[in-house]
């Protein structure tokens, strides 16, 4: 699964040709969650502070994330997205 961003020990990934709805995967210290990009629904368990950082990053890069989703649906290489600073 391609890693599209890393920050503060959090890894953000997106599968190629993944099922809808558009979503991404996050991992932090063995905790995993899946986030719907459009509804922000979360599946999985994540520490509150790390989850807040993922949501901040997502809000800053929503257009780039959706562009990567479209690339993934086409089986094309995904672009790295700037980490949260």
C-alpha positions in Angstrom: 0.0 0.0 0.0 1.6 3.3 -1.0 2.5 5.7 1.7 1.4 9.2 0.7 2.5 11.1 3.9 4.3 10.6 7.2 4.4 13.0 10.1 4.9 12.7 13.8 5.1 8.9 13.6 1.8 8.7 11.7 1.7 6.9 8.4 -1.0 7.8 5.8 -1.6 5.3 3.1 -4.0 4.7 0.2 -4.6 1.4 -1.7 -4.6 1.2 -5.5 -8.0 0.4 -7.0 -9.6 0.4 -3.6 -13.4 0.2 -3.2 -15.6 3.3 -2.8 -16.3 5.4 -0.9 -13.0 7.4 -1.1 -11.0 6.8 2.0 -7.5 6.5 3.4 -5.7 4.5 6.0 -3.7 5.8 8.9 -1.4 4.0 11.3 0.3 5.1 14.5 2.1 3.0 17.0 0.2 -0.2 16.0 -3.2 1.6 16.0 -5.0 1.7 12.7 -8.0 3.6 11.3 -9.7 4.1 8.0 -11.2 7.5 7.2 -13.9 8.3 4.7 -12.6 11.4 2.8 -16.0 12.8 2.1 -17.9 12.1 5.3 -14.9 11.8 7.7 -16.4 8.7 9.2 -13.8 6.7 11.1 -13.4 2.9 11.4 -10.8 1.6 13.9 -9.1 2.9 17.0 -6.6 5.8 17.2 -5.3 7.9 20.0 -7.2 11.2 20.2 -4.2 13.5 19.7 -2.9 11.5 16.6 -6.5 11.4 15.2 -6.7 15.2 15.5 -3.4 15.6 13.6 -4.7 13.4 10.8 -7.9 15.4 10.5 -5.9 18.7 10.5 -3.7 17.3 7.7 -6.7 16.0 5.8 -8.4 19.4 5.9 -5.2 21.1 4.6 -4.8 18.7 1.7 -8.2 17.5 0.7 -7.8 18.4 -3.0 -4.5 16.5 -3.2 -6.0 13.5 -1.4 -8.9 13.4 -3.8 -6.5 13.6 -6.7 -4.6 10.7 -5.3 -7.9 8.7 -4.9 -8.6 9.2 -8.6 -5.0 8.1 -9.5 -5.4 5.1 -7.3 -8.7 4.1 -9.0 -6.8 4.2 -12.3 -3.9 2.1 -11.0 -1.5 5.0 -11.5 1.4 6.1 -9.2 0.2 8.2 -6.2 1.8 11.5 -5.3 3.4 12.2 -2.0 1.6 14.9 0.0 3.3 17.4 2.3 3.3 16.3 5.9 1.7 18.2 8.8 4.2 20.7 10.2 
